[in-house]
């Protein structure tokens, strides 16, 4: 996508600037992590890529084809290639449908149920995600959170997609179950060469599963690069603050780790700050930051930060 923008009208000529001028790409077999605090616009990016939201501006490309302006009839076959796994496994499954009906629904909508072997395809998908055919007769309320998320993943895989948008797929699960789902996603990616857009606020999960990372703040990308670049050569003050809050396993080191505490609250997306949007909470901000909007520049490789005073720090180093 290039210059993706999504504004939601509020009336009286005002808009929520949910996403502004975001450019990202993800390749087959790759996982791009999109991270940021609540309200940064991560989920809006994912839903707009899938055309669940209509973009306000910018272009969306999929397999070399621009899809940002396609109408429903032309977009319908492309939707088979782009699927989503939602955050809440309790709310994303229809409680009145059995697991078999839930997984079979996308096949039926696209007229592929009989072509794909009907019930056999459902049983195959259940096996792929670590369930069995006996589970197909049950309803969502009969499963644990982790099992429900496996059902959601099976539904997303039913149409053999090329891209999965994973919107906080483990945040509603217990820690032990999170690891199981993350491992499952990695196995599926290796097996089917899937591209993942992994949306999360958990930096530990992002570090574990993602190849590249993009950090969002108030609707804009502020830093992007490979996993090692973003974590070990952290350049943007916002990313440094996020990573400074990541827990350290060793109790004796917790009090020694420097913590960057941001002042103030996230500004309103209706009236975002001029210049750099992070300047109202940044300890480096000066007059230049108020009048000149910083742009991401990647002179070397893939790593870049939208900051006038970017300075690399190894946020994984022990004190």
C-alpha positions in Angstrom: 0.0 0.0 0.0 1.1 3.5 -0.7 0.0 6.6 1.2 -3.0 4.8 2.8 -5.3 7.3 4.5 -8.5 6.7 6.4 -10.6 9.5 8.0 -13.9 8.9 9.7 -16.4 11.8 9.5 -17.6 13.2 12.8 -20.0 15.8 11.5 -19.6 19.6 11.5 -16.7 19.2 9.1 -14.5 17.3 11.5 -12.8 14.0 10.9 -11.0 11.3 13.0 -7.6 11.0 11.4 -7.3 7.3 12.1 -4.6 6.6 9.4 -2.6 9.2 7.6 -0.2 8.5 4.6 0.9 5.0 5.6 3.0 3.0 3.2 3.9 -0.7 3.9 4.5 -3.9 2.0 4.6 -7.6 3.0 5.9 -10.5 0.9 4.9 -14.2 0.7 6.3 -16.1 3.6 7.0 -13.0 5.5 5.5 -11.6 8.7 5.2 -7.8 9.1 4.5 -6.7 12.7 2.4 -3.6 13.2 2.8 -2.3 16.8 1.6 0.7 18.8 -0.6 1.6 21.7 -4.4 1.6 21.7 -5.7 4.2 19.4 -2.7 4.3 17.1 -4.7 3.1 14.0 -3.3 -0.5 13.7 -6.6 -2.3 13.3 -7.9 0.4 10.9 -4.9 -0.2 8.7 -5.7 -4.0 8.6 -9.4 -3.5 7.9 -8.7 -0.9 5.2 -6.2 -3.2 3.4 -9.0 -5.8 3.2 -11.4 -3.2 2.1 -13.7 -3.7 5.1 -13.2 0.1 5.4 -13.1 2.2 2.2 -9.8 4.2 2.0 -10.0 7.9 2.1 -6.9 8.2 0.0 -3.9 6.2 -1.1 -3.5 3.0 -3.1 -3.7 -0.7 -2.1 -1.9 -3.3 -4.2 -2.4 -7.1 -4.0 -0.4 -9.4 -6.2 0.6 -6.5 -8.4 -3.0 -5.3 -8.9 -4.4 -2.1 -7.5 -7.6 -2.9 -5.6 -8.3 0.3 -3.8 -10.9 1.4 -6.3 -12.4 -2.0 -7.2 -16.2 -2.4 -6.8 -17.9 -5.3 -5.1 -18.2 -7.6 -8.2 -14.5 -7.2 -9.1 -13.3 -7.4 -5.5 -15.3 -10.5 -4.7 -12.7 -13.1 -6.1 -9.8 -11.2 -4.6 -11.4 -11.5 -1.1 -10.7 -15.2 -1.3 -7.0 -14.4 -1.2 -7.1 -12.0 1.7 -8.5 -13.2 5.0 -8.6 -12.0 8.6 -8.2 -13.5 12.1 -10.0 -11.3 14.7 -8.9 -10.4 18.2 -11.7 -11.8 20.2 -12.4 -15.5 19.6 -15.5 -15.1 21.8 -17.1 -12.5 19.6 -15.9 -13.4 16.2 -17.7 -16.8 15.9 -21.5 -17.1 15.5 -22.8 -18.8 18.7 -25.8 -20.2 16.8 -23.6 -22.1 14.2 -21.7 -25.3 14.7 -18.0 -25.3 14.0 -18.7 -27.2 10.8 -21.1 -24.5 9.6 -18.7 -21.7 10.6 -15.7 -23.2 8.7 -17.9 -24.2 5.7 -19.5 -20.7 5.4 -16.8 -19.0 3.3 -16.7 -22.0 1.0 -20.4 -21.8 0.5 -20.4 -18.0 0.0 -17.8 -18.4 -2.8 -19.5 -21.4 -4.3 -16.6 -23.8 -3.5 -18.1 -26.1 -0.9 -18.8 -29.0 -3.3 -15.7 -28.3 -5.4 -13.5 -28.5 -2.3 -15.1 -31.8 -1.1 -17.5 -30.3 1.4 -17.2 -31.9 4.8 -13.9 -33.5 4.0 -12.4 -30.0 3.5 -13.8 -28.9 6.9 -12.3 -32.0 8.6 -9.0 -31.3 6.9 -8.9 -27.7 8.2 -9.7 -28.8 11.7 -6.8 -31.2 11.6 -4.5 -28.5 10.2 -5.2 -26.3 13.2 -4.9 -29.1 15.8 -8.5 -30.1 16.3 -10.4 -33.2 15.1 -13.5 -34.0 13.2 -15.5 -34.6 16.4 -15.2 -30.9 17.2 -17.2 -30.0 14.1 -20.5 -30.9 15.7 -20.0 -28.6 18.7 -20.9 -24.9 19.2 -18.4 -22.2 20.0 -19.4 -21.9 23.7 -18.2 -25.5 24.2 -14.6 -24.6 23.5 -11.8 -22.8 25.4 -10.5 -19.5 24.1 -7.5 -21.1 22.4 -9.7 -23.7 20.7 -12.0 -20.9 19.5 -9.1 -19.1 18.0 -8.1 -22.3 16.2 -11.5 -22.4 14.7 -11.2 -18.8 13.6 -7.8 -19.6 11.9 -9.4 -22.7 10.2 -12.1 -20.5 8.8 -9.6 -18.0 7.6 -7.6 -20.8 5.8 -10.7 -22.3 4.2 -10.3 -20.4 0.9 -6.6 -21.0 0.6 -5.6 -17.3 1.1 -2.2 -15.7 0.3 -2.5 -13.0 3.0 -3.7 -13.2 6.5 -4.3 -10.0 8.6 -4.0 -11.1 12.2 -5.6 -8.5 14.4 -4.2 -9.0 17.9 -4.9 -12.8 17.5 -3.5 -13.8 21.0 -4.2 -10.8 23.2 -7.4 -12.2 24.6 -5.8 -15.6 25.5 -3.8 -16.8 28.5 0.0 -16.7 28.2 0.4 -20.5 27.8 -2.3 -20.6 25.1 -0.7 -17.6 23.3 2.5 -19.6 22.8 0.5 -22.5 21.2 -1.3 -20.2 18.8 1.9 -18.3 17.8 3.6 -21.7 17.2 0.6 -22.8 15.1 0.7 -19.6 13.0 4.4 -20.2 12.3 3.8 -23.8 11.3 1.0 -22.7 8.9 3.2 -20.0 7.4 6.0 -22.4 6.7 3.5 -25.0 5.2 1.5 -22.6 3.0 4.0 -19.8 2.4 1.5 -17.2 3.8 2.1 -13.5 4.2 1.1 -12.2 7.6 0.3 -8.7 8.8 0.5 -9.3 12.5 -1.1 -6.5 14.5 -0.3 -6.4 18.2 0.6 -4.2 21.2 2.7 -7.0 22.8 6.3 -6.3 21.9 7.5 -9.7 23.1 5.1 -11.5 20.7 6.1 -9.2 17.8 9.8 -9.8 18.5 9.2 -13.6 18.5 7.1 -14.0 15.3 7.8 -11.0 13.0 10.5 -10.6 10.3 10.0 -6.8 10.0 8.3 -4.3 12.3 6.5 -1.1 11.8 5.7 1.2 14.8 2.5 3.4 14.6 1.7 6.4 16.6 -1.5 8.4 16.2 -2.2 7.2 12.6 1.3 7.4 11.2 4.3 5.1 10.9 7.2 6.5 13.0 9.7 3.7 12.7 10.2 0.7 10.4 12.9 -1.9 9.9 13.8 -5.5 10.4 13.1 -7.0 13.8 16.8 -6.7 14.9 17.1 -3.2 13.6 14.0 -1.9 15.4 14.8 -3.7 18.7 18.6 -3.3 18.8 19.0 0.0 16.9 15.9 1.7 18.1 15.9 5.2 16.7 12.5 6.9 17.4 11.9 8.2 20.9 8.4 6.6 20.9 9.7 3.2 20.1 12.4 3.6 22.7 9.7 4.4 25.3 7.6 1.4 24.3 10.6 -1.0 24.5 11.7 0.4 27.8 8.5 -0.9 29.3 9.1 -4.5 28.1 9.4 -6.7 31.3 12.9 -8.1 32.1 12.8 -11.8 33.2 15.6 -11.4 35.7 14.3 -9.9 39.0 17.7 -8.5 40.0 17.9 -6.4 36.8 14.4 -4.9 36.8 15.2 -1.9 39.0 18.4 -1.2 37.0 16.8 -1.0 33.6 16.2 2.6 32.6 12.5 3.2 32.1 11.2 6.0 29.8 7.9 7.3 31.1 6.0 9.4 28.6 4.2 12.5 29.9 0.6 13.3 29.0 -2.0 11.4 27.1 -2.3 10.4 23.5 -3.6 13.5 21.6 -7.0 13.5 20.0 -7.0 12.0 16.4 -9.6 14.6 15.5 -7.1 17.5 16.0 -3.6 15.9 15.8 -0.6 18.1 16.7 1.1 20.0 14.0 4.5 18.9 12.7 5.5 15.8 14.5 2.5 14.2 16.2 4.7 12.8 19.0 6.1 16.1 20.0 3.6 16.8 22.8 5.0 13.8 24.7 8.6 13.8 23.4 11.6 14.9 25.6 13.6 15.9 22.4 10.9 18.2 20.9 11.7 21.8 20.0 10.3 24.5 17.7 11.3 22.6 14.6 9.1 19.7 15.6 6.1 21.9 15.8 6.3 23.3 12.3 8.1 20.6 10.2 6.7 17.1 9.9 9.5 14.5 9.9 9.5 11.8 7.2 10.9 8.3 7.4 14.2 8.2 5.5 16.0 4.8 4.9 19.4 5.8 3.5 20.8 2.4 4.5 18.8 -0.8 4.1 15.3 -0.9 5.5 15.6 0.9 8.8 14.2 4.4 9.2 12.5 6.7 11.8 10.3 9.7 11.4 12.2 11.9 13.8 14.4 15.0 13.3 16.6 13.9 16.2 16.6 10.1 15.8 19.4 8.4 17.7 20.0 4.7 17.8 19.8 2.8 21.1 20.1 -0.9 21.8 16.9 -1.4 23.8 17.6 -5.1 24.4 21.0 -4.4 26.1 21.2 -5.2 29.7 22.2 -2.3 32.0 
